[in-house]
Amino acid sequence: MRRVFFVLPALLFAACGNDAPTSNGDCEETPGIAYRTDGQLTFFRADSTEIKEIAIEVVDTDSTRGRGLMARKCFPDDWGMLFVFPEERSQAFYMANTPRSLDIMYFAADSTLINAAKYTMPNSLDNVISDGPAQFVVETPAGFVDRYGLAPGDHINWTFDSAESLAESEETPVMDSSLVN
């Protein structure tokens, strides 16, 4: 009889399921905040060995950088957001209204990885600060840094699919060709 009491709660718990998405393809995007792909970004080791290429959405206006990945529940594991700032400086991010844990990587003006904040806490108001001046920031799903063994000294290079894909965004970003690696 005692076993029934232990088994019944376990069965009820399993039947209720878990509403949290277990993979990026299993959930529905919040209406109006679909991810888009503006280009490709490649991670390289310090010795220039290629690590991984991902699709990226580029944000380079105050408004789009401020919004970032807020309210987005779903995006592919091989996708990220590239934040482009007009100059290199200390950067601070937070996870307010961001329902997914992310890895946040800070890159210097020469595209070299300074540091990464891994497995950030969803919806947190705590600042996640770069360890030095950064001009580029890449956000990916949590676990990316560990999965690919990224470390300070690694670097990135990216290309845009087309100027048209950027013009289709809510705001037309300022394009400075000197920032494109």
GITATA-V764489 format. One line per field, one symbol per residue. burial: I if it has 24 or more other C-alpha atoms within 12 Angstrom, else O. Layout:
BEGIN
burial=???
END
This chain:
BEGIN
burial=OOOOOOOOOOOOOOOOOOOOOOOOOOOOOOOOOOIIIIIIIIIIOOOOOOIIIIIIIIIIIOOIIOOIIIIIIIIIIIIIIIIIIIOIOIIIIIIIOIIIIIIIIIIIIOIIIIIIIIIIIIOOOOOIIIOOIIIIIIIIIIIIIOOOOIIIIIIIIIIIOOOOOIOOIOOOIOOOOOIIO
END
